[in-house]
Amino acid sequence: MINPQNSSPHYFQCSQVVQLLKEYEIINEGITRKEAFRDLHEKNSEAGSILKGERYTAGMTQVELAKKLDIEHADVSKMESGRRSISKVMAKRLAKVFKTNYRIFL
């Protein structure tokens, strides 16, 4: 799991959003991932910020996700930052990890 002492400020921003969503049960009221992580879309690609949001929501580090996907940590970082696109094959692998529809990553 994520060690808060080694986490970036972005982790804390996203974790605060996730906590607010949980506190107000907005997740169950139909707020979309796109709306929940809008601030990340401005810095990264939409698919990348959705990936980052899903990863934060799952409480995973980039290293942990990379291990689950059997890819390099740097590739996760590149996908999250928008420097590497997410292919349909990778989207399906991500969807399996996060138990969601693969289309959210495309």
MODELLER restraints for C-alpha pairs under 7 A, 6 or more apart:
rsr = mdl.restraints
at = mdl.atoms
rsr.add(forms.Gaussian(group=physical.xy_distance, feature=features.Distance(at['CA:1:A'], at['CA:59:A']), mean=6.23, stdev=0.5))
rsr.add(forms.Gaussian(group=physical.xy_distance, feature=features.Distance(at['CA:1:A'], at['CA:60:A']), mean=5.83, stdev=0.5))
rsr.add(forms.Gaussian(group=physical.xy_distance, feature=features.Distance(at['CA:1:A'], at['CA:61:A']), mean=6.84, stdev=0.5))
rsr.add(forms.Gaussian(group=physical.xy_distance, feature=features.Distance(at['CA:2:A'], at['CA:59:A']), mean=6.38, stdev=0.5))
rsr.add(forms.Gaussian(group=physical.xy_distance, feature=features.Distance(at['CA:2:A'], at['CA:60:A']), mean=6.18, stdev=0.5))
rsr.add(forms.Gaussian(group=physical.xy_distance, feature=features.Distance(at['CA:2:A'], at['CA:61:A']), mean=5.80, stdev=0.5))
rsr.add(forms.Gaussian(group=physical.xy_distance, feature=features.Distance(at['CA:14:A'], at['CA:53:A']), mean=6.91, stdev=0.5))
rsr.add(forms.Gaussian(group=physical.xy_distance, feature=features.Distance(at['CA:14:A'], at['CA:56:A']), mean=6.84, stdev=0.5))
rsr.add(forms.Gaussian(group=physical.xy_distance, feature=features.Distance(at['CA:15:A'], at['CA:56:A']), mean=6.62, stdev=0.5))
rsr.add(forms.Gaussian(group=physical.xy_distance, feature=features.Distance(at['CA:18:A'], at['CA:57:A']), mean=6.44, stdev=0.5))
rsr.add(forms.Gaussian(group=physical.xy_distance, feature=features.Distance(at['CA:21:A'], at['CA:27:A']), mean=5.97, stdev=0.5))
rsr.add(forms.Gaussian(group=physical.xy_distance, feature=features.Distance(at['CA:33:A'], at['CA:50:A']), mean=6.62, stdev=0.5))
rsr.add(forms.Gaussian(group=physical.xy_distance, feature=features.Distance(at['CA:37:A'], at['CA:49:A']), mean=6.87, stdev=0.5))
rsr.add(forms.Gaussian(group=physical.xy_distance, feature=features.Distance(at['CA:37:A'], at['CA:50:A']), mean=6.94, stdev=0.5))
rsr.add(forms.Gaussian(group=physical.xy_distance, feature=features.Distance(at['CA:37:A'], at['CA:53:A']), mean=6.61, stdev=0.5))
rsr.add(forms.Gaussian(group=physical.xy_distance, feature=features.Distance(at['CA:40:A'], at['CA:49:A']), mean=5.34, stdev=0.5))
rsr.add(forms.Gaussian(group=physical.xy_distance, feature=features.Distance(at['CA:41:A'], at['CA:49:A']), mean=5.65, stdev=0.5))
rsr.add(forms.Gaussian(group=physical.xy_distance, feature=features.Distance(at['CA:44:A'], at['CA:80:A']), mean=6.89, stdev=0.5))
rsr.add(forms.Gaussian(group=physical.xy_distance, feature=features.Distance(at['CA:44:A'], at['CA:81:A']), mean=4.94, stdev=0.5))
rsr.add(forms.Gaussian(group=physical.xy_distance, feature=features.Distance(at['CA:44:A'], at['CA:82:A']), mean=5.45, stdev=0.5))
rsr.add(forms.Gaussian(group=physical.xy_distance, feature=features.Distance(at['CA:45:A'], at['CA:81:A']), mean=6.58, stdev=0.5))
rsr.add(forms.Gaussian(group=physical.xy_distance, feature=features.Distance(at['CA:45:A'], at['CA:82:A']), mean=4.79, stdev=0.5))
rsr.add(forms.Gaussian(group=physical.xy_distance, feature=features.Distance(at['CA:47:A'], at['CA:105:A']), mean=4.79, stdev=0.5))
rsr.add(forms.Gaussian(group=physical.xy_distance, feature=features.Distance(at['CA:47:A'], at['CA:106:A']), mean=5.95, stdev=0.5))
rsr.add(forms.Gaussian(group=physical.xy_distance, feature=features.Distance(at['CA:48:A'], at['CA:79:A']), mean=5.43, stdev=0.5))
rsr.add(forms.Gaussian(group=physical.xy_distance, feature=features.Distance(at['CA:48:A'], at['CA:80:A']), mean=3.79, stdev=0.5))
rsr.add(forms.Gaussian(group=physical.xy_distance, feature=features.Distance(at['CA:48:A'], at['CA:81:A']), mean=5.79, stdev=0.5))
rsr.add(forms.Gaussian(group=physical.xy_distance, feature=features.Distance(at['CA:48:A'], at['CA:82:A']), mean=5.51, stdev=0.5))
rsr.add(forms.Gaussian(group=physical.xy_distance, feature=features.Distance(at['CA:49:A'], at['CA:80:A']), mean=5.84, stdev=0.5))
rsr.add(forms.Gaussian(group=physical.xy_distance, feature=features.Distance(at['CA:50:A'], at['CA:105:A']), mean=6.77, stdev=0.5))
rsr.add(forms.Gaussian(group=physical.xy_distance, feature=features.Distance(at['CA:51:A'], at['CA:80:A']), mean=6.17, stdev=0.5))
rsr.add(forms.Gaussian(group=physical.xy_distance, feature=features.Distance(at['CA:51:A'], at['CA:105:A']), mean=6.71, stdev=0.5))
rsr.add(forms.Gaussian(group=physical.xy_distance, feature=features.Distance(at['CA:52:A'], at['CA:80:A']), mean=5.77, stdev=0.5))
rsr.add(forms.Gaussian(group=physical.xy_distance, feature=features.Distance(at['CA:62:A'], at['CA:73:A']), mean=6.02, stdev=0.5))
rsr.add(forms.Gaussian(group=physical.xy_distance, feature=features.Distance(at['CA:62:A'], at['CA:76:A']), mean=6.18, stdev=0.5))
rsr.add(forms.Gaussian(group=physical.xy_distance, feature=features.Distance(at['CA:62:A'], at['CA:77:A']), mean=6.95, stdev=0.5))
rsr.add(forms.Gaussian(group=physical.xy_distance, feature=features.Distance(at['CA:63:A'], at['CA:73:A']), mean=5.23, stdev=0.5))
rsr.add(forms.Gaussian(group=physical.xy_distance, feature=features.Distance(at['CA:66:A'], at['CA:72:A']), mean=5.73, stdev=0.5))
rsr.add(forms.Gaussian(group=physical.xy_distance, feature=features.Distance(at['CA:66:A'], at['CA:73:A']), mean=5.19, stdev=0.5))
rsr.add(forms.Gaussian(group=physical.xy_distance, feature=features.Distance(at['CA:66:A'], at['CA:76:A']), mean=6.31, stdev=0.5))
rsr.add(forms.Gaussian(group=physical.xy_distance, feature=features.Distance(at['CA:78:A'], at['CA:84:A']), mean=5.09, stdev=0.5))
rsr.add(forms.Gaussian(group=physical.xy_distance, feature=features.Distance(at['CA:79:A'], at['CA:85:A']), mean=5.94, stdev=0.5))
rsr.add(forms.Gaussian(group=physical.xy_distance, feature=features.Distance(at['CA:79:A'], at['CA:86:A']), mean=6.41, stdev=0.5))
rsr.add(forms.Gaussian(group=physical.xy_distance, feature=features.Distance(at['CA:86:A'], at['CA:105:A']), mean=6.83, stdev=0.5))
rsr.add(forms.Gaussian(group=physical.xy_distance, feature=features.Distance(at['CA:86:A'], at['CA:106:A']), mean=6.54, stdev=0.5))
rsr.add(forms.Gaussian(group=physical.xy_distance, feature=features.Distance(at['CA:91:A'], at['CA:102:A']), mean=5.02, stdev=0.5))
rsr.add(forms.Gaussian(group=physical.xy_distance, feature=features.Distance(at['CA:91:A'], at['CA:105:A']), mean=5.57, stdev=0.5))
rsr.add(forms.Gaussian(group=physical.xy_distance, feature=features.Distance(at['CA:91:A'], at['CA:106:A']), mean=6.84, stdev=0.5))
rsr.add(forms.Gaussian(group=physical.xy_distance, feature=features.Distance(at['CA:92:A'], at['CA:102:A']), mean=4.89, stdev=0.5))
rsr.add(forms.Gaussian(group=physical.xy_distance, feature=features.Distance(at['CA:94:A'], at['CA:102:A']), mean=6.98, stdev=0.5))
rsr.add(forms.Gaussian(group=physical.xy_distance, feature=features.Distance(at['CA:95:A'], at['CA:101:A']), mean=5.57, stdev=0.5))
rsr.add(forms.Gaussian(group=physical.xy_distance, feature=features.Distance(at['CA:95:A'], at['CA:102:A']), mean=4.74, stdev=0.5))
